[in-house]
């Protein structure tokens, strides 16, 4: 997670200095400042740090009423006891040891946030727990019945030099906006902190791309408030800036998101597919592909990907683009209101009846988008949920060549028939699913020019696409 996340857990308005310790103790004399409101020490890096000698010098930097934030892996986590290898860090510490170091150095009150794993790559922040007792770790465990809490994979420990822990940015935000009760924090893609309350959700985008997507989501749900699915979409409440941080506040829809395999997943899949099929049928708009709308519907994604390819890669991409253009110009197709991220996790179901209660996360939506893409995401992410294979591996091995199982074939056929699209479009739309996936979701990876990413998700896929379309060229 970015250090900007941890700043939101500190008291509001601090001039926090983020420090990532990497490899060796940092000489405090080399710092250009002598005193700060807050220090952030992120120990989740894979490094060999002498924590005793590295943490102590930074304590002296913090003002009398300042705070320190330390993020670290837990030496006695339940994952460690189960011999699970951490994906984030190899050096681990005991919460009590870190806290005692801070006590010795003048910190008097503490608050702990648990970092709990979600999937294989993301930690979520659980509710914060205040620690009032300064010395009796065992007593704290017994009084609060938190034996399991002390076995979490990782922690964010906020320490304050005051008697009582200062109110954080999030505490003040919640009070000003009338947000009461328990909440949990999730890290949303690409880089957005979500505060989830019983009836509301607050989004805090932490970079420009995230802010753009939050703004689009807010705009879309405002327009859908007047549509046939208004009752199934969150309602925008307000947006703005709080102490310099952009935020978006919306209503929360009751319902359960299924992000783990279930025996009844096919039933959920058919209900979700039926919903999006009906939705697209009701808002479909038939057009004839000409050069102008080809650029908008097809060419834009190719152009984004092409910016980051080498000459030989770009030639292959252009060949695929030309093949699609030759087979699309002059033909009829229907554009639809595209969700853009229609995986089963973004569909909320009633817990017992499994009826659809809502659809969330509209930040990749398009009002006049290509058809079928939402069905593609629904099916391929379901496969990913059960097989744990990377999305592009599933695409290369199965979806690109139309190797669907009976349930998938039934859903796809029903979609084309009900929306009124010739199934001859399937091959082209499958290729465009890849173009959409890379150009919309992986802008940062494209810019980084990571060889492994390109080989796995671009070059390798293009070779397979060319292998297929070459049959018809």
MOTA-V163971 format. One record per residue. N is the residue number from 1. RES is the residue in one small letter. PSI is psi in degrees with one decimal (NA if undefined). OMEGA is omega in whole degrees, -180 to 180 (none if undefined). D_CENTER is the distance of its C-alpha to the mean C-alpha in whole Angstrom. Layout:
n	res	psi	omega	d_center
N	RES	PSI	OMEGA	D_CENTER
N	RES	PSI	OMEGA	D_CENTER
This chain:
n	res	psi	omega	d_center
1	x	152.0	178	11
2	x	151.1	177	13
3	x	-20.4	178	16
4	x	-25.1	176	15
5	x	-46.3	-176	13
6	x	-29.8	179	17
7	x	-32.0	-180	19
8	x	-17.0	178	18
9	x	-10.5	177	19
10	x	171.0	-180	22
11	x	148.9	-173	25
12	x	137.1	173	25
13	x	3.3	-179	26
14	x	154.1	175	27
15	x	68.5	-172	27
16	x	133.5	176	25
17	x	114.7	180	25
18	x	129.7	-179	23
19	x	126.7	175	24
20	x	117.5	179	23
21	x	126.4	-177	25
22	x	104.4	166	26
23	x	-36.6	-177	29
24	x	158.6	178	31
25	x	144.6	-180	33
26	x	133.5	179	32
27	x	112.5	-176	36
28	x	-24.4	-178	35
29	x	-19.3	-178	38
30	x	-7.3	-178	36
31	x	143.4	-175	34
32	x	0.6	178	35
33	x	158.9	-178	35
34	x	-21.5	-177	37
35	x	135.3	-178	35
36	x	164.0	178	32
37	x	-31.5	-177	30
38	x	150.7	176	27
39	x	137.2	177	26
40	x	121.7	177	23
41	x	111.0	-179	23
42	x	107.2	-178	20
43	x	18.8	180	22
44	x	5.6	179	19
45	x	154.4	176	20
46	x	98.5	-173	22
47	x	163.9	177	26
48	x	85.9	-175	29
49	x	137.1	169	30
50	x	94.6	-170	33
51	x	-35.9	-178	31
52	x	-43.4	-178	34
53	x	-19.8	-177	35
54	x	-35.9	-176	32
55	x	-41.2	-174	31
56	x	-46.1	-178	34
57	x	-32.3	-177	35
58	x	-22.1	178	32
59	x	-35.5	-178	33
60	x	-16.9	179	36
61	x	-25.4	-172	34
62	x	132.5	179	33
63	x	169.8	-176	35
64	x	-36.5	179	37
65	x	25.5	-177	34
66	x	-177.2	-177	31
67	x	157.8	171	28
68	x	140.4	180	27
69	x	121.9	179	23
70	x	125.8	-179	23
71	x	124.7	-173	20
72	x	156.8	175	21
73	x	151.0	-175	21
74	x	127.8	-179	24
75	x	-28.4	-176	27
76	x	39.0	-180	28
77	x	157.5	178	24
78	x	-27.3	176	24
79	x	-39.2	179	22
80	x	-41.0	179	25
81	x	-30.0	177	28
82	x	4.4	178	27
83	x	32.2	173	27
84	x	134.3	178	23
85	x	131.0	178	22
86	x	139.8	177	20
87	x	-11.7	-169	17
88	x	-27.1	-172	17
89	x	152.6	177	20
90	x	-19.6	177	24
91	x	129.1	-174	26
92	x	154.1	-174	25
93	x	164.1	176	27
94	x	132.9	-177	29
95	x	-42.4	-179	28
96	x	-36.5	180	31
97	x	-47.2	179	32
98	x	-43.5	-178	30
99	x	-38.2	-180	31
100	x	-37.9	176	35
101	x	-43.2	-179	34
102	x	-37.2	177	33
103	x	-43.9	180	36
104	x	-29.8	-175	38
105	x	21.9	168	37
106	x	3.1	179	37
107	x	136.4	-169	34
108	x	-17.9	180	35
109	x	152.4	-170	32
110	x	152.9	172	29
111	x	135.2	-176	25
112	x	132.6	170	23
113	x	136.7	178	19
114	x	137.7	173	18
115	x	114.1	-177	15
116	x	136.9	-176	15
117	x	137.4	172	13
118	x	111.7	-175	10
119	x	-149.4	-174	11
120	x	-10.2	-171	12
121	x	-3.0	-171	10
122	x	138.0	169	8
123	x	138.9	172	10
124	x	151.3	179	10
125	x	122.4	177	13
126	x	176.9	-178	16
127	x	145.4	179	19
128	x	143.6	178	21
129	x	125.0	178	25
130	x	137.7	177	28
131	x	110.6	-176	30
132	x	-37.6	-179	34
133	x	137.8	-175	36
134	x	-27.7	-170	36
135	x	-31.9	-169	38
136	x	80.0	179	38
137	x	-45.7	-177	35
138	x	-40.5	179	36
139	x	-39.9	179	37
140	x	-41.3	-180	34
141	x	-45.3	-177	33
142	x	-47.1	-176	35
143	x	-35.9	-176	36
144	x	-0.8	-179	32
145	x	52.4	-174	32
146	x	36.8	179	29
147	x	-42.4	179	30
148	x	-34.3	-179	26
149	x	-31.5	-179	24
150	x	3.5	179	26
151	x	23.3	179	25
152	x	155.7	-177	21
153	x	-35.1	-177	20
154	x	163.4	-176	19
155	x	155.1	161	20
156	x	116.2	-180	20
157	x	117.9	176	23
158	x	123.8	-180	24
159	x	139.2	-176	28
160	x	142.5	178	30
161	x	-8.3	176	34
162	x	167.7	-179	35
163	x	-40.6	178	36
164	x	144.3	-180	34
165	x	130.6	-180	30
166	x	151.1	179	29
167	x	136.8	-177	27
168	x	171.0	172	23
169	x	-45.3	-179	22
170	x	-38.1	178	20
171	x	-46.0	-178	23
172	x	-39.9	178	25
173	x	-45.9	-179	22
174	x	-40.8	-179	22
175	x	-46.6	-178	26
176	x	-34.6	-177	26
177	x	11.2	176	24
178	x	28.9	-179	26
179	x	115.0	-174	23
180	x	160.2	177	25
181	x	-178.5	-179	24
182	x	150.6	176	22
183	x	163.6	173	18
184	x	156.8	-179	15
185	x	136.0	174	12
186	x	147.1	172	8
187	x	114.9	179	6
188	x	159.4	180	3
189	x	140.2	3	2
190	x	-32.6	-177	5
191	x	66.4	-175	6
192	x	130.8	175	7
193	x	128.1	180	9
194	x	129.2	171	10
195	x	117.9	-174	13
196	x	112.0	175	14
197	x	179.8	-179	18
198	x	-36.9	-175	20
199	x	0.3	-178	21
200	x	159.5	175	18
201	x	130.3	174	15
202	x	133.4	179	14
203	x	130.6	177	12
204	x	97.4	178	12
205	x	138.2	-173	11
206	x	3.8	173	12
207	x	177.5	-174	13
208	x	-42.8	180	15
209	x	-43.8	179	12
210	x	-39.7	179	10
211	x	-40.2	178	13
212	x	-41.4	-180	14
213	x	-36.4	176	11
214	x	-39.3	179	12
215	x	-40.7	178	16
216	x	-44.2	178	16
217	x	-43.4	180	14
218	x	-42.0	179	17
219	x	-41.3	-178	19
220	x	-47.1	-177	19
221	x	-26.2	174	19
222	x	-43.2	-179	22
223	x	-35.5	179	24
224	x	-11.6	177	23
225	x	-15.9	179	24
226	x	15.9	-178	28
227	x	-179.4	-179	27
228	x	-15.5	-179	28
229	x	24.6	-176	24
230	x	-37.5	-178	24
231	x	-9.0	-178	25
232	x	8.6	-176	21
233	x	138.6	176	19
234	x	151.4	179	18
235	x	132.1	177	20
236	x	129.7	180	20
237	x	-55.1	175	22
238	x	168.2	176	22
239	x	162.7	-180	20
240	x	-154.8	177	21
241	x	138.6	177	21
242	x	115.6	-176	22
243	x	41.1	176	24
244	x	-10.4	-178	22
245	x	125.1	177	19
246	x	140.3	178	17
247	x	157.9	176	16
248	x	127.5	-178	16
249	x	130.2	-179	17
250	x	164.2	177	17
251	x	156.7	177	19
252	x	131.5	179	17
253	x	132.3	176	19
254	x	139.6	-179	20
255	x	164.4	-178	19
256	x	133.3	174	18
257	x	128.6	-179	15
258	x	105.1	-179	16
259	x	17.0	175	13
260	x	153.0	-179	16
261	x	139.7	177	19
262	x	151.5	180	22
263	x	-29.1	-177	26
264	x	22.0	-176	25
265	x	-35.1	180	22
266	x	-35.8	177	25
267	x	-43.2	177	26
268	x	-39.0	-179	22
269	x	-45.5	-180	22
270	x	-35.9	178	25
271	x	-43.2	178	24
272	x	-41.8	179	21
273	x	-39.9	178	23
274	x	-39.0	179	26
275	x	-51.5	-175	24
276	x	-30.8	177	22
277	x	-46.6	179	26
278	x	-40.8	180	27
279	x	-45.7	179	25
280	x	-37.3	179	26
281	x	-39.3	-176	29
282	x	-23.3	-178	30
283	x	9.0	-178	28
284	x	145.1	179	29
285	x	116.3	-176	31
286	x	132.8	177	34
287	x	163.2	171	34
288	x	126.9	-176	36
289	x	120.4	170	34
290	x	-176.5	-176	36
291	x	-37.8	-178	35
292	x	-51.6	-178	33
293	x	-16.0	172	31
294	x	-42.6	180	30
295	x	-40.5	-178	29
296	x	-45.0	-174	27
297	x	-34.4	-173	25
298	x	-51.4	-170	26
299	x	-29.6	-176	27
300	x	-43.5	179	24
301	x	-42.0	177	21
302	x	-40.3	-178	24
303	x	-41.9	180	25
304	x	-47.4	-180	21
305	x	-40.9	-176	21
306	x	-25.4	-179	25
307	x	-25.8	-170	25
308	x	13.6	-179	23
309	x	152.6	174	26
310	x	168.5	-173	29
311	x	-46.0	-178	32
312	x	-34.4	177	33
313	x	-38.6	-179	29
314	x	-36.3	178	29
315	x	-41.3	178	33
316	x	-41.5	178	31
317	x	-43.0	180	28
318	x	-33.3	178	31
319	x	-40.2	176	33
320	x	-44.1	179	30
321	x	-45.0	-179	30
322	x	-37.7	179	34
323	x	-45.5	-180	34
324	x	-42.8	-179	31
325	x	-43.4	179	33
326	x	-31.8	-177	37
327	x	-0.4	-178	36
328	x	-37.9	-176	34
329	x	131.6	178	36
330	x	-5.5	-179	39
331	x	157.1	178	37
332	x	141.8	174	36
333	x	160.5	178	32
334	x	127.0	173	30
335	x	155.3	-176	27
336	x	168.1	171	25
337	x	100.6	-173	22
338	x	127.9	174	19
339	x	-47.5	174	16
340	x	-14.2	179	14
341	x	47.1	-170	11
342	x	65.6	173	14
343	x	163.2	-172	13
344	x	-27.4	180	15
345	x	-20.7	-179	12
346	x	10.0	174	12
347	x	126.1	-179	15
348	x	132.9	-177	17
349	x	150.2	171	20
350	x	137.7	-169	23
351	x	-42.1	-175	24
352	x	-49.9	-177	27
353	x	-18.8	-178	28
354	x	25.6	172	25
355	x	148.6	-177	25
356	x	127.0	179	22
357	x	-24.6	-178	22
358	x	167.0	176	19
359	x	129.3	-173	16
360	x	174.2	175	13
361	x	73.8	-179	10
362	x	25.3	-171	13
363	x	-0.7	174	11
364	x	22.4	-173	12
365	x	157.4	174	16
366	x	135.1	-178	19
367	x	-29.7	177	23
368	x	73.7	-177	25
369	x	173.7	178	22
370	x	146.1	175	24
371	x	169.7	172	24
372	x	-25.7	-175	23
373	x	-37.6	179	20
374	x	-37.5	175	18
375	x	-40.3	178	20
376	x	-49.5	-179	19
377	x	-40.2	179	16
378	x	-45.7	-176	17
379	x	-43.2	-174	19
380	x	-33.1	177	18
381	x	-26.3	173	15
382	x	-43.0	176	17
383	x	-44.5	179	19
384	x	-37.2	-180	16
385	x	-38.3	-177	16
386	x	-37.6	-175	19
387	x	-20.8	-176	20
388	x	14.3	176	17
389	x	148.7	175	18
390	x	147.3	-177	16
391	x	-46.4	-177	15
392	x	-26.1	174	18
393	x	-42.8	177	20
394	x	-41.3	-179	21
395	x	-48.2	-178	21
396	x	-43.0	-172	24
397	x	-28.7	-169	26
398	x	-57.7	-170	26
399	x	-42.8	-178	24
400	x	-35.2	-178	26
401	x	14.3	175	29
402	x	28.1	-179	29
403	x	77.5	-178	29
404	x	148.6	174	28
405	x	178.2	-174	29
406	x	-42.8	-179	31
407	x	-42.8	179	28
408	x	-42.6	179	26
409	x	-38.6	179	29
410	x	-44.0	180	30
411	x	-44.1	-179	27
412	x	-46.5	-179	27
413	x	-42.6	179	31
414	x	-38.7	-179	31
415	x	-52.0	-179	28
416	x	-39.8	-178	30
417	x	-47.1	-174	33
418	x	-37.3	178	32
419	x	-22.3	176	30
420	x	47.6	-179	34
421	x	135.4	178	32
422	x	131.1	-176	34
423	x	-7.1	173	33
424	x	-18.8	179	34
425	x	-12.1	-170	31
426	x	-46.8	-177	29
427	x	-48.3	-180	29
428	x	-42.2	-178	28
429	x	-31.9	176	25
430	x	-41.6	177	24
431	x	-39.1	180	24
432	x	-24.4	174	23
433	x	-41.0	177	20
434	x	-45.3	180	19
435	x	-45.3	179	20
436	x	-44.8	-176	17
437	x	-46.2	-178	15
438	x	-46.7	-174	16
439	x	-30.8	-177	16
440	x	-33.1	-170	14
441	x	-20.9	-169	11
442	x	39.5	180	12
443	x	-42.1	-178	14
444	x	-40.9	179	14
445	x	-36.3	177	15
446	x	-42.0	-179	18
447	x	-31.0	-176	19
448	x	-15.6	-180	19
449	x	33.8	179	21
450	x	120.9	-175	20
451	x	-42.5	-179	23
452	x	-42.5	179	21
453	x	-45.8	-178	18
454	x	-40.7	-179	21
455	x	-41.9	-176	23
456	x	-42.8	-168	21
457	x	-16.1	-178	19
458	x	-67.3	-177	22
459	x	-47.4	-179	25
460	x	-39.2	179	25
461	x	-41.1	179	24
462	x	-39.0	178	26
463	x	-39.6	179	29
464	x	-38.6	177	28
465	x	-45.1	180	28
466	x	-35.5	177	31
467	x	-37.7	-180	33
468	x	-50.6	-174	32
469	x	-20.8	179	33
470	x	-22.0	177	36
471	x	-31.3	-174	38
472	x	-12.5	-177	38
473	x	NA	none	39
